[in-house]
Amino acid sequence: MTISDLFKETYSSLTVNKVRSGLTILGIVIGIGSVIAMVSIGQGAQSSIETSIQSIGSNLLLVMPGAQRGPGVQVSAGRGSAQTLTQEDADAIIKDITSAKAVAPEISRRYQVTSPGKNTNTQVVGTVSAYPGVRNVEVDQGSFISDQNVRSIAKVAVIGPTVRDDLFGSDTIPIGQTIRINKVDFKIVGITKAKGGSGFGSQDDMIFVPLSTAQRFLAGDTYVTTISIQAENQETMTDMQQQVTDLLVSRHHISDPQLKDFNVLNQSDIVATASSVTSIFTILLSAIASISLLVGGIGIMNMMLTTVTERTREIGLRKAIGAKKSDISTQFLAESVMLTFLGGVFGVILGWLLALAVSQFASIATQISYNSILLAFGVSAAIGIVFGYYPARRAASLNPIEALRYE
Amino acid sequence: MIDCKNIGKSYVNGDVETVVLKGITFSIKSGEFVAIMGPSGSGKSTLMHILGALDTPTSGSYHLDGHDISKLSDDELAEIRRNKIGFVFQSFNLLSRSTVLRNVSLPLIYAGVPPIQREERAAAALTSAGLPEDRWNHLSNQLSGGQMQRVAIARALVNNPALILADEPTGNLDTKTGEVVLGTFQELNSEHKHTIVLITHELYVAEHADRIIHIQDGMILEDKKNVRKLIVHNHKA
């Protein structure tokens, strides 16, 4: 029996009972469709979280202060509130960690900020000229804080577009104007480009000032709240993380590294943690969707068993005129695989439409990967084989004499 | 060509053993037209299943065209049926949703004959079976009983079998149409030298063959020559 004969036989037997075949296919369509839609929602969520983590910079290590852990009851203050990192630590990192591409210490705190007639409460970040490169900030108008500004303790500020909107109104270019932060006047020298809200504190709603100025006039001390270090590439990050840890452990005279008073966060660790959460979420969603796929598969088996019974005489005849067991089982397997394959095709279309509708109406990002489509086809073909195998075997093992007598 | 030696067949159902055939011996030469006749329960159907390689005997040996087929596996039997035997059933057993041509070429599909040859051979078989050409592309459920049986005969002929086995071929037809079908068998035998074994319970039907083997209670009661009752072709099925 050639492939085209098999195809013709399959086509003619499936079209005999179009409604039944259609309903059986529908079961698979819903199963595959919901798996595709769920996986695409999960993957969309995953990639949007990853993008927002990537938007804070690339190949980034973040050194943050943490309370030194001692024996006994742990009472931990909020992250970042401890003051254990200093300007000297940052300088030492710049000096000793030669593999670092750029280092940007920062001090940040929320202040009330006023312009003539308006005021807002926002994050004020004292930092250095390396910051835009490390943290993916781009300047739209004017310029960022320069090394000269830092050295001269200049009272200049670069504001984010949200701050600009709040204090001066949108579409204005308030460069050269003055804002007042914590009763100190700063001259605006630049405006950053809008990045859109990212999950980890919008960088649009920030004011950047020179680190030295922030320490002298705003904080009044030389502690820093975060040191951002950019590595040359992903491969050196783990090494660098270790070097930074070792350096700070020795600078802070900590004997047991387990008790360190700071944390070095690797950006890929953050991504991995977030990804593991979203992939559990994706697995959960697709597991639920798989149940409907399983039910669809049982529908296929049910239909095929009915078909085998209905066509007992036909099977007997085919055997009498020389069909082997394998000819019969191939024919029935082909029918069930054809059902699930069609279900797979329409299921992918349905899933794609569902994903589209979800991103359109529920504004959840969705992403359909080729992998999930391939997987859907693989799974649907496998369902055809698994659930078609038993009915096909039953058909093939019918005794031709009894089958011909069957009424 | 057909050589049956001491064929026995028994079925075991639980503890009860039912003996259906009790040592049947006969042979049929190529080109013969034989009727196997017997009342229901005589074992003629079981004998037909063995002759048709649908079943194997419990004892004895059966040679068809030189092959001992009494001890073959299911798939080997399928191969014998495909190459050496053509069946005509009482209830036609056509695929109702397929065309006449497709029904006739079905055995060739399983035999792996390429599509172009299939058409030619199916057309030749239909011509021999006497089905008018304007019916060839009809669906088989649009035909009359006599036409259906002609399609079934064509299907039996198409793989050029050594043996055509007809199991009560007139059982579902009225007398007139039945005669036409029997006439077709006679024609195939005398003009195309096909070996035909006709299984029936009616003496009237059996009398159209050249030889009648009478079976009763699983044994041969009588095996005699017969002067065939000729069918005059004056009507179409």
Boltz contact constraints between the chains, C-beta under 6 A:
constraints:
  - contact:
      token1: [A, 1]
      token2: [B, 109]
      max_distance: 6.0
  - contact:
      token1: [A, 5]
      token2: [B, 109]
      max_distance: 6.0
  - contact:
      token1: [A, 16]
      token2: [B, 97]
      max_distance: 6.0
  - contact:
      token1: [A, 317]
      token2: [B, 93]
      max_distance: 6.0
  - contact:
      token1: [A, 320]
      token2: [B, 87]
      max_distance: 6.0
  - contact:
      token1: [A, 321]
      token2: [B, 107]
      max_distance: 6.0
  - contact:
      token1: [A, 322]
      token2: [B, 78]
      max_distance: 6.0
  - contact:
      token1: [A, 322]
      token2: [B, 81]
      max_distance: 6.0
  - contact:
      token1: [A, 322]
      token2: [B, 82]
      max_distance: 6.0
  - contact:
      token1: [A, 322]
      token2: [B, 107]
      max_distance: 6.0
  - contact:
      token1: [A, 322]
      token2: [B, 110]
      max_distance: 6.0
  - contact:
      token1: [A, 323]
      token2: [B, 110]
      max_distance: 6.0
  - contact:
      token1: [A, 324]
      token2: [B, 75]
      max_distance: 6.0
  - contact:
      token1: [A, 324]
      token2: [B, 78]
      max_distance: 6.0
  - contact:
      token1: [A, 327]
      token2: [B, 110]
      max_distance: 6.0
  - contact:
      token1: [A, 400]
      token2: [B, 54]
      max_distance: 6.0
  - contact:
      token1: [A, 401]
      token2: [B, 49]
      max_distance: 6.0
  - contact:
      token1: [A, 401]
      token2: [B, 54]
      max_distance: 6.0
